[in-house]
């Protein structure tokens, strides 16, 4: 199933291994972006609190900025969860099944997840294009950047589900339950 290809130094590498390394690097990058977004979100909220209640500046853009940052961070984090198989799955049902039915169900869940996120990608692209004619209330910018969070995160999540699905030909055995 796994195909080999020759590297420039003549050594063979499994395609699946190379794709998995890409998935790991992509997840590493997205996790760092999420961490930066959350840090900026915290600073923005604290600045809004200080500006409103202590300095009485009447700044209102901090709430809208916080909303857009939170949306980007939350949606990007979905792909990180998919990379670790922490989101899409029915673990309690999977663990109750024997290995073969469990694998079939996992493949079905992966296919359903990929289909859903590809649909969301297409819908999100249309939504982002429509955002060119809509404007943010306070910033006066188009809604392209806030709306782009949907197709970007959907595409990343579909890709991560696919890469994780081809990486794991077997699911781990469910943990043994000890009854005392």
CORKAFEN-V94682 format. One record per helix or strand. SS is the DSSP state (@ for helix, = for strand). FROM is the first residue (numbers start at 1). LEN is the number of residues. If there is no record, write none. Layout:
ss=(SS/SS)
from=(FROM/FROM)
len=(LEN/LEN)
//
This chain:
ss=(=/=/@/@/@/@/=/=/@)
from=(4/12/15/61/91/99/135/142/144)
len=(3/3/40/23/6/35/1/1/24)
//
